[in-house]
Amino acid sequence: MTDQLKSEVLHLTDLLQIQAGAVVSRTLVNQNTGTVTLFAFDQNEGLSEHTAPYDASVHLLEGELNVIIAGQPYLLNAGDLIIMPANQPHELQAISPVKMLLVMIRS
């Protein structure tokens, strides 16, 4: 997939569809230095609290998303971006069906 992305323009929200009661993901770039992953969450779906050893950013493409980082809630709307610092517990909960891009930098 990575080679394909280098040579064509793609509309992110068309690459993944929201599925009822599910979290769906598609990895666009997977390198030793980081990943770029597209996610679609149905309403009330998300990722439970966890930590990651690297900084990551969430760019919300569609919908409304609650992001909790180290106990602090943040409400994101389409177009918003938030940085989740390394080693900080975080969780994501879709308030409405959402599509988001997660970028994690490993170096």
Order of alpha helices (4+ residues) and beta strands (2+ residues): alpha-beta-beta-beta-beta-beta-beta-beta-beta-beta
